[in-house]
Amino acid sequence: MKKSTANKAIISCLLFSVVISNTACKKTLSGSSLINRAQSENYEQLSTDQQEVVDTLPLDQLIVWRKPTSTPAQVQAWIQGIKATFGPVDTLRLCESCDNSLMLLTGKGIKNYIQGGTASGGKKSQTVPSSGDPGPAYISFNFPINGKPIKLLTGSATAIPAVTNLNQSVKIAVPDTGIDTFELKNYPFKPDTASCIPGAAWGWNFIAHNKNFRDDDPTKHGSTVTRFITNEVDKIQKNPIEILPAKTHTKKGISDLETLLCAFAYAQKQEAKIINASCGFYEAPDLKHPVDPDVVLLKEYVRYYLTNNKILLVAAAGNEDDINEHAAFKLHNLPYPKNDRSLDEVNFFPASLAGDPTFPNVIAVTTVDTSSGTVSPTQNYSPNVVDIGVNADAVSPLHYVFNNPRLKGNQTVEGSSFATPIVTGKLCANYDEISQVLDNATYTKDQIWNALGTSTVVSKTNLKSFVKNGRMMKRSK
């Protein structure tokens, strides 16, 4: 086969499938060629233009989550209905035993179901649910979740300081590219004996499905995020923390919604108190699309596993990402908004859940400059959605940066990915006060900020156009 033909074969496979197996186009399930964009080297080796083509296509994987009130038999009957109407369906369960109600459906039948039966402008079969709620299960596209890489960093990283009094620690889950194991060399894990995934008591790799959660991202995104958390905790020295690494992203920063959801379930089963989500995906607002109206599955999943269990989800408000933003609107044939940095006009999940008062546990974070009263021009904002801003260490017209806590010297990083773990670290370090708020039958985010006190959280009038009540979190010295 000539090289040009081989490339066409890869692209052809990508055009008709998205995000499932870790063996690219080589694996066949019930006659369907599959590729896992989160795990495939073939996808990572495509040119940027080729990846853009893939990312703008309608998705042909369906996440299905059985409702807590439904039975497996009811869900299987619903799947059989799709098979009978639309063609073959492959059912994959990738969430191990953390949630055996979560599965992916793929195959010709699902492609027909989504792209033929339910795609915008398509002819809709009478068997397709008009509300996106098929009865026994919640359903959703398997959105790609791409982490934008940061500048390649150089230098020797320092180890995370040793933690004492681990029995009183607060467990923090970090779904990301992993954590550099060298930096954890002095870090003691609590000797947990049980896990919803055998061998995953101290962390898990959801890409390779093993316990090697080492950060293989050249930019060390996950390690950097983790160090911002531990840096705040080390400065305050109140509550010790325990890191629960969840490698949900490849070395290229690529993941998908099903993987992130499974990491949420895993974190809850492992008794994490806070989850840091420095990632997300764009979606058009107020959708009435039959397959994914208003991201119902994500909402109900977060509500069931995190909100109902008083687990805080601290989420990045999102950065400029023209390719995936435009793709989200193109998918639903909707006009692209003029103000694409405002989360009042676009959605970036899971951070956008923070705009819903029924999710008091979801906290959205962006980067601000308190001197000028502005938000980073490359990051998202909203006085109705974004809960808090973090003051950048240095500001230029286009760059609001933070000093990198991993490396010695004057190296910096930027993005809401790194504002987010600063807030997470503050919440971790002051968790005794936060837990008293969460122990109430109901609570609000205002109560969380009040528990931290004005020495940590203040309101700035000049920020009220960008974050709720102009809130800004002070950095520890």
WOHU-V908247 format. One record per pair of residues at least 24 apart in sequence whose C-alpha atoms are under 8 Angstrom apart, sorted by the first residue. I is the first residue (numbers start at 1). GAP is how many residues later the second one is. Records with the same first field share a line. If there is no record, write none. Layout:
I: GAP, GAP
//
This chain:
10: 32
11: 39
14: 40
15: 39, 42
16: 44
17: 42, 43, 44
18: 41, 42, 43
19: 42, 123, 125, 237
22: 186
29: 61
30: 58, 60, 77
32: 75, 76
37: 107, 217, 218
38: 106, 169, 211, 212, 216, 217, 218
39: 168, 169, 211, 215, 216
44: 208
52: 271
55: 89, 268, 269, 272
56: 267, 268, 271, 272, 274, 275
57: 270, 274
58: 57, 273
59: 55, 82, 83, 84
60: 46, 50, 51, 54, 55, 81
61: 43, 44, 45, 46, 49, 50, 80, 81
62: 42, 43, 44, 48, 77, 78, 79, 80
63: 39, 40, 41, 42, 76, 77, 78, 79, 195
64: 37, 38, 39, 40, 41, 73, 74, 75, 76
65: 36, 37, 38, 72, 73, 74, 232
66: 35, 36, 70, 71, 72
67: 69, 70, 71
69: 67
70: 66, 67
71: 65
72: 29
74: 62
75: 61, 62
78: 56, 58
82: 27, 28, 31
83: 26
85: 24, 42
86: 24, 26, 27
87: 25
95: 164, 167
96: 100, 101
97: 99, 100
98: 98, 99, 164, 167, 168, 171
99: 163, 166
102: 160
104: 154
114: 177
118: 171, 172, 173
119: 170, 213
120: 169, 212, 213
128: 162
129: 161, 162
130: 160
131: 157, 158, 159, 160, 162
132: 157, 158, 159, 160, 161
138: 158, 159
139: 152, 153, 157, 158
140: 151, 152, 155, 156, 157
141: 150, 151
142: 114, 115, 116
143: 113, 114, 138
144: 110, 111, 112, 113, 137
145: 109, 110, 111, 112, 134, 135, 136
146: 107, 108, 109, 110, 133, 134, 135
147: 105, 106, 107, 132, 133
148: 105, 173
149: 70, 72, 103, 104
150: 69, 71, 263, 264
151: 68, 262
152: 66, 67
153: 66, 258
155: 252, 253
156: 251, 252
157: 26, 249, 250, 251
158: 25, 248, 249
159: 24, 25, 26, 27
160: 24, 25, 26, 27, 67, 70
161: 25, 26, 73
162: 24, 25, 26
163: 24, 25, 77, 78
164: 76
165: 75
166: 24, 74, 75, 76
168: 71, 72
169: 70, 71, 72, 73
170: 69, 70, 71, 72, 102, 103, 258, 261
171: 70, 71, 72, 73, 100, 101, 102, 103
172: 69, 70, 71, 72, 100, 101, 102, 103, 104, 256
173: 70, 71, 72, 73, 94, 99, 100, 101, 102, 103
174: 48, 52, 69, 70, 71, 72, 73, 101, 102, 103
175: 47, 70, 71, 72, 73, 74, 85, 88, 100, 101, 102, 103
176: 45, 46, 69, 70, 71, 72, 73, 77, 101, 102, 103
177: 38, 39, 40, 43, 44, 45, 46, 69, 70, 71, 72, 73, 74, 76
178: 27, 35, 36, 37, 38, 44, 45, 67, 68, 69, 70, 71
179: 34, 35, 36, 41, 43, 44, 47, 66, 68
180: 34, 35, 36, 40, 43
181: 33, 34
189: 53, 54
190: 52
195: 74, 75
196: 70, 73, 74
201: 69
202: 42, 43
203: 41, 42, 43
204: 41, 42, 43
205: 41, 42, 43
206: 40, 41, 42, 53, 57
207: 40, 41, 42, 43
213: 32, 33, 34
214: 33
215: 32, 36
216: 34, 35
217: 33, 34, 35, 36
218: 33
224: 180, 181, 182, 194
225: 53, 192, 193, 196
226: 195
227: 178, 179
228: 176, 177, 190, 193, 194, 197
229: 192, 193, 194, 195, 196, 197
230: 195
231: 174, 194
232: 190, 193, 194, 197, 243, 244
233: 192, 193, 195, 196
235: 241, 242
236: 193, 240
237: 192
238: 191, 192
239: 189, 190, 191, 192, 193
240: 188, 189
241: 187, 188
244: 28
261: 37, 40
264: 38, 41, 42
265: 40
268: 37, 38, 41, 43
272: 39
273: 37, 38, 39
274: 37, 38, 39, 40, 150, 154
275: 36, 37, 38, 39
276: 37, 38, 39, 144, 145, 148
277: 36, 37, 38, 39, 143
278: 37, 38, 138, 139, 140, 142, 143
279: 36, 37, 39, 138
280: 36, 38, 68, 69, 70, 71
281: 43, 67, 68, 69
282: 42, 43, 46, 64, 65, 66, 67
283: 42, 45, 46, 63, 64, 65, 66
284: 44, 45, 48, 50, 61, 62, 63
285: 60, 61, 62
289: 43
298: 52
299: 54
303: 56
306: 55
307: 52, 53, 54
310: 51, 128
311: 50
312: 49, 50, 51
313: 48, 49, 50
314: 37, 48, 49, 50, 51, 106, 107, 109, 110
315: 35, 36, 47, 48, 49, 50, 105
316: 35, 48, 49, 50, 100, 101, 103, 104
317: 31, 34, 35, 47, 48, 49, 62, 63, 64, 69, 99
318: 30, 33, 48, 61, 62, 97, 98, 99
319: 59, 60, 61, 96, 97
320: 58, 59, 60
341: 36, 37, 38, 39, 40
342: 38, 39, 40
343: 37, 38, 39, 42, 43
344: 38, 40, 41
351: 34, 35
352: 33, 34
353: 32
354: 31, 32, 33
355: 29, 30, 31
356: 29
360: 83, 84, 85
361: 84
363: 24, 25
364: 24, 56
365: 24, 25, 51, 54, 55, 58
366: 24, 49, 50, 53, 54
367: 24, 25, 33, 48, 49, 52
368: 24, 32
369: 26, 31
370: 90, 92, 93, 102
372: 90
373: 87, 89, 90
374: 88, 89, 92
375: 88, 91
376: 24
378: 37
379: 36, 37
381: 85, 86
382: 83, 84, 85, 86
383: 81, 82, 83, 84, 85, 86, 87
384: 83, 84
385: 82, 83
386: 80, 81, 82
387: 80, 81, 84
388: 79, 80, 82, 83, 84, 85
389: 30, 78, 82, 83, 84
390: 29, 32, 33, 82, 83, 84, 85
391: 81, 82, 83, 84
422: 53
423: 50
//
